[in-house]
Amino acid sequence: MSQSLILTLGTQAIMMIVLMSLPLILTAMLVGLTVSILQAVTQIQEQTLSFVPKTICVFSMLILISPWHMSTAKQFLTHLLINLPSYLTR
């Protein structure tokens, strides 16, 4: 296994992780921004107020996109396992 192959596979894995985590991070950021604006407008400065909506929205988003997560991970793993013999002979 050459170093370039290892770097390519590592880069692909990291890009898949970033791509799969992006919807959850964006959801948490948007909900956090919305709650922060609401807190600034109403002058409610409770630190724990943003935790519950963020948690609910992130878990809801995780449930909604879990089929996509599974298919993406399955495609990556299938590609890895199918090409495993060619990776070992390089």
Order of alpha helices (4+ residues) and beta strands (2+ residues): alpha-alpha-alpha
